[in-house]
Amino acid sequence: MVARDNSVALQHNGMMCHLAPDCGGSILRWVHVGPRGPVDLLRPAHADRAPSPTDSGCFPLVPFSNRIDGGRFTFQGRTVALPPNVGFTHAIHGHGWTSAWTVEERSERAARLSLHHSPDAWPWGYSAHQTIALEDDGLLIHLEVVNRSDQTMPAGFGLHPYFPKPPGTRVTAGVSGVWENDAAMLPHAHHPLPPTLPFPTGLAMDERVVLDHGFTGWNGRAVIAWTSGPAAGRTLTLLADGPFGHLIVYAPAGEDYLCLEPVSHMTNALNRPQTPDTGVIALPPGERVSGTLRFRLSVA
C-alpha cells in the first residue's frame, strides 16, 4: 500500500517497514512486533517533523559512497568537478540520498524503486534500482546500477543504515584492516586491524568507541547483538552478496546509534588510482552491477 504522505508501508511475518521514496529512497522505520509491542531494528525517523535522509533508518549510496575530496577527481582522462554537498567540504554519498525515487512496483511485502540520472556535473547518465522486501526472517535490499551513457562510468554503491546503540550493543564483523583518516576525514594510511578494535571476535560499542573509519578485507558478514533496551535479546546479522568488500563503521560521540555501511569501494577511491583494491568499478556502457544485502533477525 502507499500511504497519504507518499510513504510505502510493507508488512510481513510480524514486521513492518516504511519507505520514503521522495526522501532519497530511504527507509523511515523497520520494526519487529513482539509480545510487548513494536521494536525498532533501525533508528526510527522522527514522526513529528518532515522526513530527512539523515534522520531516517537507512538510505542508499549511488553511484558512489562516502567522500570524494573536494568533489574533484579524474577518471580515464576526464576531469570531474562535483559541487560539495550542503554542509560538507566534499561531495558525499552520491545522488540517491538527495533525490526522489519512483515506485515502479509494490506489493504487501516488497517494493521496487528507481532513480534515473541525466548527465550534469556527474557526466554519465545512469539508472539505479532498489528492491526492498520483507522476508520471513528479516529484510532484503537489492541494489543495481546501470550505465546509460556511451562511455565507461566509475560506479559504486552501498547502504547507510543507522542502528540503535543502547548500552551493551556488540558488533562482530569479519574485517582485517582499517584506514586511518587525516584532518579532512579522508583515508591516508592503512593498517592491519589493531587489538583495540577486535571486530572479528566482537566489540562492545560503548561510549569510548568513536569511529568514522573504513575497514578492509570484509568477508560480507556483520552481526549486531543487543543486550539492553527495547531490542534486548535480538540479534541482527548482515549478509552481503556482491561487490561489497568494504565496511564503513560510523559511531559518533554522544549519539545513541551506530552505522555499519556495506559499500563497494573505499572512501575517496576515485582519487586513489594507484592504491590496490579500492573497489572502484569501471562500468562499460549499457552494463550493470548489482548486489544484495540481507538483514536476518533472530530472537532469543
Order of alpha helices (4+ residues) and beta strands (2+ residues): beta-beta-beta-beta-beta-beta-beta-beta-beta-beta-beta-beta-beta-beta-beta-beta-beta-beta-beta-beta-beta-beta-beta-beta-beta-beta
